[in-house]
Amino acid sequence: MEQKTLGMDARPARGGPLFSLHEKIDICRGLFAFLVVAAHAFELTSLLNPGWGEPLPWALRNFLGYGAGNGVYYVMGFFVISGYCIQASVSRLSRDGEFPLKTYLAARATRILPLYYAALLFAIGVEHVARTWFDRPAIWGNGVSRSVLVYQTLLIQNFTQTFGSFGASWSITNEVVYYVLFGLLAALCAPLRFRPAVAGMGLCVVVGAALQIAYRGGLRTPAVLGTGLLFGLGVNWFLGALVAAFQSSLPRSPLLRKVAAAWPLVFALSMAIWCAQSVHQEFVFMTSGLAFTLMLIHFIIQEHDAPPASPRPARRWVELLGLSSYPMYLFHGPVLLLVGAVVKETGAVIPWWLFWPAATLFTIVCCLPLGVVLERPLMNWRAGVLRRLKTAKATRETAAGVRPALDVQQ
């Protein structure tokens, strides 16, 4: 869930796209966060209204339960966008066969960790309140023990167990692993002038497939399953990185133009087949990742084909969507838990079709301001840290008689 820095965007010319590529990425990031909230709100709704689906037709019941109530689709979209943004940043960093790994890792750590730990503290407080003052709903019944909290603090929760209502943070383990893996590959590939996105994709395909085959073949241990999924989902992350690595050549393919324009159909087919419950969930992971990769390629082609336009300031509401997506993703679980605890404590009987949108809207309204209150100040602080690192590095290189290299821009 990498934040793309916005500057001046192009005003759409007559017949051109309404939004620039950067704006589309921010809009998608915000919408993905909204849809994850809606999916988890439906999970809470189903818990508080056990018989919600009984009067509904089978197709509608499955669509709501496996489609609208499944946020993993949009996490795959986050992975694709994150890989794209990281590759774009790495392309600016690598030069003359060198890659500043320490600076890269500092940029990634300052991007993801401060808000993560702030949200973890919030989740700890909410879990305490929900268990002490209320009859905690059984949603996100993961451990709230000290050992689980240690796993969560060390960001290895996806290998073990997530902490209660902070369950959505499972993907942060993946993000951190992909960040580190990509940085190491970039450092190794820079002298060889080999694209780290290609190396990372190859590694994820080989390791992920091998471990999934081993698991299906009888080696059914949590370590094999978890590591296999980690590398398997990394395919989606590196698909985004590959799009950025070959961005300039993508619009030249007539076939790719047609296939990319059909991305909504690919996504709809992925959801329909999963709602029919005729495939394993790995199918959802891969096909939704493919759909969002095609979506990104389609946006790039539209940007390439757009006529030149005069620059203008970025739309504030689009910037807010981008800024709020990461805090909303981290904080929404505890907020929904509080909503469920209050409703359960009061004994209120609310129809599922009313509670679901109300809980979704309430949580979004609560989390949306965090983009301004938390994310923007943290991004400003981060920019200052990276500027100081850049200045210190340039000073050392000048003293050593070395021409300064490009530094982190996002």
ABEGO torsion letter per residue (X at the ends): XBBBBBBBBBBBBBGBBABBAAAAAAAAAAAAAAAAAAAAAAAAAAAABAAAAAABBAAAAAAAAAAAABAAAAAAAAAAAAAAAAAAAAAAABBGGBBBAAAAAAAAAAAAAAAAAAAAAAAAAAAAAAAAABBBBABGABBABAAAAAAAAAGAAAABBBBEAAAAAAAAAAAAAAAAAAAAAAAAAAAAGBBAAAAAAAAAAAAAAAAAAAAAAGBBBAAAAAAAAAAAAAAAAAAAAAAAAAAAAAAABAAAAAAAAAAAAAAAAAAAAAAAGABBAAAAAAAAAAAAAAAAAAAAAAAAABBBBBBBBBBAAAAAAAAAAAAAAAAAAAAAAAAAAAAAAAGBBBBAAAAAAAAAAAAAAAAAAAAAAAAAAAAAAAAAAAAAAAAAAAAAAAAAGBBBBBBBAX
